[in-house]
Amino acid sequence: MKKRNLMVALLCSMCLAVSTPMPAMADATKVVTLGADLTQDQKNTMMNYFKADANQVQIVTVTNTDEHNYLGKYVPSEQIGTRTLSCAYVKPTQSGGIKVRTANLNYVTCNMIATALSTAGVTNCEAVAACPFEVSGTGALTGVMMAYEAASGSQLDSTKKDLATQEVVVTGNIGQQVGQDNATNIINQAKMQIIGDNIQNADEIYNIVNNIAVQNGVDLSSDELNTIVSLLQQIVQQNYDIQDMKKTLENIQQNLEQSKAEAEGQPTPTPIPSDDSSSAGDDITSTVDSSALGGDIKETSTEDPGLAEETGAGTNDAAGDSNTYTEDATGIPEATEDGSVETTPEDNGESTDGTDQNVENTDQNAENTDQNTDGTEQNGEGTAESGDQSGETAEDPLNTDSLSDEDKAKFDQAKQFCTGEYQGDLATLQSVMPEVTDITVSLDGEQGTKLTQKVLEAYINILKDGGVSYVPADTDVYMSAQMNMINTDMKKIFSIESDPEADDILADKSLEERTILYNDTMKFFETLYNETSTQAASEETAEAAGDAENTESTEGYSEESADGMENAATEEATY
C-alpha cells in the first residue's frame, strides 16, 4: 500500500501536463501555469512569488480534468484526486542547461525535475515550480513541461515526456528508501554513462547502476536495480545526443555532490563555470520574491545547493514513510491533484499536491499562531504568561526542531487535519482526508484555534517521547505505543469518558458532538499510522461472521424450500 501510495503521489507529479491555455498579453518566451483550484488570492500570491507580470507572460490554467486525462493510464481516478494546485514559471534559454528552483515542495526536488526534463527532451531553460503552501510537488514536472511547450512554441516528444514521468516515479519511489538525492544521483550518473557510450545491454546497465550505487554507499535491492535498469534501457533507445544533455547532467551531479559535502561538513567541489551569455534578461530562478510565500518557505535550487539545507528542505536522508498517507488517504502520498498533502504550519493552502489549502487560511493561521504563542496559558502545559518572564520569550510548544524528518512530516499532516477539522477549512481537511465531504461539527473561531493548539501540543509531546514512557494496559486497542497514547489523550481532550469541566474548550458541546470530533480525530491518526483499533477489527470480524451465518441459514432455507417444492411437484405429478 505504501509503495502504491508513493507511486500515486509521484505519478500525480506529472499531472499538469495537458491543459487549457488562457492567453494574457503574452511574451512568448515566458509562461506561467496556475492550478485551477487555487483561489484568486493564491494565484496572486504565486504571481508575486514569480515576480511575473500578468500582462507580460502567458498564463496557462491546469484543471483536474487535464490531470485525469494525463494520469488515467497510470492510476485509478480515485487516486488522482479532485483538485489541481501546483504552479510553474518557465523561460526557455539558448544555453546554460536546465536550471530549476522549487518552493514549498517537500517531495519532488529541483534535481529530480531538472534531470527528468533532460529526459523529456528539454536542453536549456529556467524553471520555477512552487505552491503557496507546502505540498508534495507531484504536479511540478508536468506543469514545467507544459509551460516549456507553450513558451517554446514546440511540442516535446510524447515518448520522452512519458519516460520523464516514469523517471520521476522511479526516482521518488527509490528515494523513499535511500533518499531523494541519492536516488537522483544514481540515475543521473547512470544516464550520463549509458547515453554517452550508447550502452543498451541490460546486464551492462545493471552492472553500471550497481557500481554507481556502491561507490555512493547506497544499498539497492535487486528489485530497485531492475526497475532502474528497465527505465534506463528505454531511455537509451531514444538516441539522445549526450552533448545536448551533458551540461544539465553535469550540473546536477555537481549540485548533488556539493549538497552532500555541505551536509557532511566536507569541502565542496569546485563549481562548474556557468555559461549564461545567451540568456537574455534576469534569471527567473534567482529573482523570485521568497517573502511572498511567508516566513516558513522551503526551497531547493540547482544553482544553490545549500538552499535546501538552509530552508529546511534537505533531502539527503531516506524519507521512509514520512510522506506516505495511507489507506486511501492518498496523499503524496496517495491521491492528490497535485498529488499530495501540504504540510505547513502556518500555510494552509488547499489540498496537497493534490490538494492545496487556502492562502487566506495561511494568513489566518499565522494570526492564530501569534495568538497562541502569546499566551499559551490557554493550552495548558508548556506555556508561560509573558509578564513575569523578565523579558524571556516563552518557547514555542509546537517547535519541531527536535523531531526526525519522518515525525516532522506526520506532525505537519496533523496540523492540516486540525486546521481543517476544527477551524472549518474543508479544503485543508480534504488534503489529508480526501474522502471527507463536509465539516461535521462547527466550532467558533477561538474555539477551533484553541482546540487545534491543544491537540497538536498533545501530539508533539507524544512524538518527542516516541512511546518510550508508555506503559501497556489491558485496555489498549492499538498495536503501537504512540497510537495508544494518542487515544488516551484524545479521550481526555474531548471528554469522552467524563463530563467536561466548565472551562473546557468544548464545554458547550454535547457528548454526541464531542464523540464525532473524537472519532474523526482518531480516524485521521489511524490513517496516518496505518492502524485499526482491535475493537473495530473485532466488530468487523463479528459482522463478517454474522453475515456468513446468515448466508448459511439462507442457503439452508433455500435448499429446504427447494426440496419442499420438488416433493410437492412430485406429489402433484403422481396425483
N, C-alpha and C positions, 0 to 999 in steps of 0.2 A: 504493500500500500504506500509506504513511504517513498519508494523509488518511483512509483506511478505518479505520486503527487509531485515529486520533483520534476518528472518528465513533463507533466502538465504545466507546471509552473514555468519551466523553461520554454516549452513549446509556445506558451502564450507569449513568450518573449518575442515571437515573431509576428505577433498579431497585428501590428499596424501596417502590414504590407500592402494591402489594397484599400484604397479609399477614394472618397469623392472630393476632388479639389474645389476649393472656394476661392477663386482669384480675388485678391485685393489689388491694388495698383502694384503690379509686380516688378521687382528687379529679378530677372531671370536667373541670376546667379545665387540667390539666397531663398530658401524655403523653410517655413515653419510648419510642423504638424502639431495639431492640438487634439487631445482626446475629446470626443463628442460629449462625454458625460461629465466633464468638468463644468463647474459653474462659471458664469461670466467673470466673477471676481478671480477665480483660479486661473482662468485663461489670461486675464490681465496680469496676474502675478507672474505667469510664465513668460509673457512678452517682456515684462520688466526685467526678469532674470536674464533672458537672452539679450537684452538691450536691442530688441528688434522693433522697428517702426512699422506698424501695420500698413502704412502707405508706401513702404519701401521694400516689402518682401511679399512673396506669395504665401498664402495661408491655406493649408490643406486640413480638412477635418476628417478624422478617422472614426468610424462608427463601429458598434458591436457587430453589426451585420457583416462588415468587412472582415472582422476578426474570425467570425464563424465561417465565412467563405474561404478564408485562407487556412484556417486550422482544422477545418472539418475532417480532412483526411488523416489527421494525426490523433485527434482526441474527441471523445463524446461531447456533444454540445453542452451538457450539464457541467462538464468540467471546464469549459471555456469561460463560463460566467456570462454576465449580462451588462457589464459596464466597460467602457474604454477610457483610459486616463493618461497614459504616458505621452510625453511631448518630445519633439526633436527640432533642432535647428541645424541646417546643413548648408555649407558653401563649397562647391567643387573648386579645386585648385589645379594648377599646372604642374606642381612639383611638391616635394616635401613629404610624400607618403600620406598616410592616414593619421590624422590627429583626432583624438576623442576625449571629451570631458563628460563626466556624469555627475548628477546631483540628486541626492535622496534616493538612489538605487542601492539597495542593500544586498542584492543577489548577483546581478549582472554587473561586470566591471568594465572599465574603459578598454582594457586589454582584450577582453572577450569580444567586445563589439568590434574593435579595430581588426583583429585577426580574422574574424568572421566576415567582415566587409571585404577583406582581401580575397576571400574565397568567393564572395558574391560577384567579384569582378571589378570592384572599385580600386582604382590605383592611387588617386590623390584627392583628398578632401578634408575639410574641417567639419566636425560634427559634435553637437552637444545633445545629450539625452538626459531628460530630467522630469521631475514631478514636483508639485508644490508641497508635497509631504513625502515622507519616507515610504517607498514601495519596493517590491522585489525588482522591478525593472524589466519584467518579462516582455513587455511590448516595445522595448527600446530598439532592438536591431531592425525590425521591420519598419518601424517609424523612420529610422535613418535611411534605410534603403528606398523607401517610398519618397522621402524628401529629396534624396540624391537623384532619383529618376526625374522628378519634377524639375529640379534645378538644372540638371544637365540637358534635359530635353531628349534623353535616350533611355530605352528600357534595358535593364540588366538581363542577362541570360537567365531564363527561368530555372534551368537545371542548376546553375551556380547559386542562385538565390536559395533553392531548396537545400543544397549542400551547406550553405551558410547557416540555415536554420538547424540542420542536423548537427552542425559543428557546435553551435551554442548549446543544444540539448546534451550532446555528449560531454562537452566541457563542464557544463553545470552539474550534470549528474555525477561525473567522476570527481568534480571539485568538492562535492559534499563529503567525499571520503578522504581526499588528500589535500584539500584546499584549492580555491579557485585559481590562485596564482600558479600553484604547482601544475594543475591540470592544463592551464593555458600555456605554460612554458613548454611542457612536454609536446603538446600538439603543435605549437608554433615552431619549435626546433625541428620536429619531425617533418613538418611541411616544407621547411627550407631545404632539408636534405633530400627528401624523396622527389620533390618537384625539380630541384636543381640537377639531380642525377637521373631523373626520369625512371625511378625505381617503381615497378608495378607488381613484382612478385610478392605475394602475401608473406612468405617466410622471411624474406629480406626486410620487408617493412616491419614485421613483428620484432625481429632482432634489433632493428634501429630504435624502435619505440622503447623496447625493454632496456637497451643500453642507456638511452637518454634518461629514463626513469631512475635507473641505478645510479648514474652519475649525479643526479639531483637528490639522491637519498629518498626517493619515493618508491613505495612498495605497491605495485599494481597487481590485482588479481588476474587470473587467466581470462576471465570474462571481460574485465576492463581493457586488457590488452587487445583482445579480439575485437571489441567494439571500436577501439581507436583504429585498428588496422583496417577494418571494414570501411570506416569513414575515409581514411587516407587513400585507400585503393580507388574509391570513387572520385576523390579529388584529383589524383594524379592523372586519371583518364581524361580530364578536361583540357589537357595540353596548355596549362598556364605558362606564361613567359616569366621565368624566375626573376628576370631583371625588372619586370613591372611590379613584382611583389617584394623584391629584396629590401627596399628602403623601409617599408612598413614592418616587415617581419623582423629586420634587424633592430629597428627602433623599439619594437615591443619586447624583444629579448633583452635588450639593454635596460629597458624600463623595469622589467621584472627582476633582473639581477640587481639593479640599484635599489629597488624597493626592499628586496630581501636583505641586502647589505645594511641598509639603514635600520631595518627592524632588528637586525642582529648586532648592530653597533660596529660593523666592519667597514673598512674603506670602500668607497663606492667606485665603480668603474669610470673610466674617462668617457665623458659624453661624446656621442657621435656628432660631428659638425652638422648643423642644420642647413638646409637649403630652402630659404623662403623667398628667394629673389623674384620668383614669378607669381607669388601670392599677393594679389592686389588688395590693398586696404588692410584693416586690422584683422588679426587672427581672432575669429569668433570664440575659440576655445579659451582665450585668455582675457577677453574683455567682458565677461559676464558680470552681473551685479549680484554677488552671493548674498548680500544683505536683503535682497528682495524676498528670499525664502526664509528669513528669520535667523535666529542665532544658533540653531541646532542642526544646520545643514551638514550633510555628509557628502564629500566629493572625491572623485578619482580623476586622474588625468594622465594620459600617455606622455605629456610634456612635463609633468611634475610628479615623479614617483612618490615623493614624500607627502603629497597632499592627502592620500588615503589615511596614512598614519596620523597625520596632523588633525584631520577632521573626524577621526574615529571610524573610518570606513575601511580599515585594513582588512585584507582578505587572505593573508598567508596561511592561516590555520584552517584545518578542515572544518567545515561548517557543521558536520554531524547532522543532527536533525533539527537544528535551530530554525530552519526556515520551512520545515515541513509541517503542514497543517493537516491534520488527519482527516479521517473519515471522508466524508465527502465535504470536508471542510475545504476543500480546495483552496488553496491559498497559494503561494509560491511556495509555492507550496502547493496548493491544489487549485482549484479552479479560480480563474480570475481573468478579468478582462485584460487587465494589464497583467493579469495573472497573479496578483499577489496580495499581500496584506500590507498595509502600511504600518509603520511601526514607530511613529514619532511621538514623543512625549507631548509636545505641545502641538504637534502637527496633526491636524485632523483633517484630512482631506477626504477623499472618498474611499472607496474600497480600494484595495490594493491592486496592484498591477492587475488587478482585476477589479480593483475597487478602490476608488480614491475617495477620500473624505472631503470635507469642505474647508476651503481656506478660511471661510468665515469662522468655522469651528476652530481653526488653528488660533485665530486671534482670541476667540472666546476662551480656549483652553489656556492660552498664555495668561489671560487675565485671571482665570481660575487658579493657575499655578501661583501667580503672585499673591492672590488672596490666601491660598493655603499655606504659602511659605511664611507669610507674616505671622500668622498666628496659628500655629499648628496645634494650639491647645484644643481646638475643636476635634482634632483627630486622636486625642488620647495620648498614648505614649510618644515619646520621641519629640516632643515639641516644647519649646520653651517660650515663655512670654518674653517679649523683647525688652520690655522696660528695664528690668533689673539684671541685664546681662553685661553691664559695664561695657557696652559698645560691641560685644561679641556678636557675631552673626550665627544664628542657630543653623545647625547642619541640616541640609535637605534630607528628610526621611526617605525620599524616593531616589536618592542618588544611587546609580547602578555601577559606579566605577569598580567596585569590589567583585562584581559578578563576572562569571565566564561569558564568552560570546553567546553560547547556547542559552544560558539563563537570561541574558540581556534580551535576546530575541523573544523568549517566552514572556518576559515582563512587558516588552513593547506590545505584544499581541493582547496581553491583559489590559493594558492601557486603552487600546482601541475598543475592546469589549466594554469596559466600564464607561467610557465616553458615550458609546452608542446606547447601551442598555439603560444606564442611569440618568444620562443627560439628554435622552430623546433624539439622538442623532442616528437615524435609521441607516444612512449610507455608511457611516463608520461601523455600525454593528454588523452590517452585511459584509464588510471587508473581512471579518473573521468568522462570521456565521452566515454564509451565503443563503442558507435555506430559510432564514427568518424573513417574514413578510411585513411585520409591523411591530411597534413597541407595545408590549403587553401591559405595563404598569407605568403611568405617568407620574413623574416627580417634579416638584418645582425646582427652579434653577439652583438655589442654595442647597436644597436637599440632595439633588443629584451630584453636585460638586463635593459635598461632604462625604457622601456615600462612596463616591469614586476614590477619594483620598483614603478613606478608612479601609476599603477592600484592598487597595494597592499597597498600603502600609503593611497590612497583614501578610499579603503575598510576598512582598520583597523580603520580609523577615524570615519567611519560610525558605525562600531561595538562598538567603545568606546562611541559614542554618544547614541547608542541604539534607534535612531529615535526620541529622545526627542525634538530636536531642529527643527524638520521638520514641515513646515507649509503647510498643504494641499492646493492643487491648482486644478483648473478646468481641467488642462492638465494632471493630474495624470492618469496613465494607469495600476497601480498595487494596490492591496489591502493594502499591508503593507507599512509603512513609509520607512523602510530600502530599500525595492526594488525601491521605487520611488526616493530615494536619490541616490542609485546606478545608476539608469537610467540617472538621471541628470548629475552626474559626468562623466559617460562613454560617454555621448554625447559631453561633453566638451573635454575630453581626445582624442577622436577620431575625433574631429572637424566635427560632423555630421550636425550641423545647421549653420556652418560658415566655411570659409576657414581657414586652419591652418596658424599660423604665420611662418615666415621664419625660425625661430629657433626651431619650434616644433619638437618633436621626429619623427612624421610621415609626416613631410613637403614634403617629396619626394614621398609620396604615393597618388594615385588617390583617388577620392571620392568613387569609387567602391571598392577599396581595403580597405579603412578605414571603409566603411559600412559593408563589410564582417567581419572584425575584431570586429566591434561593435556588429553585430548580433550574432556572435559566443560567444562573451563575455556575452551578455545578456541571451543567451540560457543556458549557464552554470549556471548563477545566478538563472534563473528561475527554473532549475532543483534542485539547492541547496536549494531554498526556497519553492519549490513545488508550484510555482505560474505561471500563464499565464496572459499576458497583456490583459486588457479589449479590446484593439484594435484587438489583434489576435483572442480573443474569438468572437468578433463581426463579424470578417471576416469569421470565421468558421461557425457561425450561418447563416450568409448571404449565404455562399456557400451551406450549407445544405438545406436552404430554396429554393435556386435556383435549386438544384438537385431534390428536391421534386416537385417543379413546373414543371420542365422538364419531370419528370416521369409522373405527372398528364396529361400533354399535350400529351405525348407519348401514355399513356393509352387511352386518349380521341380519339386520332387519330386512334389508333388500333381498338377501338370499332366502330368508324365511318367507317373505312375501312372494318371491318368485316361485318357491316351491309350492306355496299355497295355491297360487294362480294356476300352476301346472297341474296340480292334483285336481283342482276344480274343473279345469278344462278336460282332463281325462275322464272324470266322473260324468261330465256333461256329454262328452262324446259317447261314453258307454251307455248312458241312458238313452 
